């Protein structure tokens, strides 16, 4: 299983409420039709004064394999048709892919590298 993780923010000058409205009502409705998408989750980032951040949302999209993710990545703009506030199809984000196999349960000990 491949998880495509997005740490999202909205373009400078776009109020969070406006970005969230577009994200939920438009972007997610288009993105949930990506080919091979198995699961689509999102969380609002908590406002924690001790650790301020400009990210507003964390999103996970799940795929069976890196190949299926690559296919989606190559064709994603065939599904994302409606630009959001600031004129973007993809929300500004830091994005990574991870798989299930590379994780470690650090409560059980450190991995042998």
Buried (B, 14 or more C-beta within 10 A) or exposed (E): EBBBBBBBBBEEEBEEEBBBEBBEEBBEEBBEEBEBBEEBEBEEBEEEEEEEEEBBBBBBBBBEEEEBBBBBBEEBEEBBEEEBBBEBBBBBBEBEBEEEEEEEEEEEEEEEE
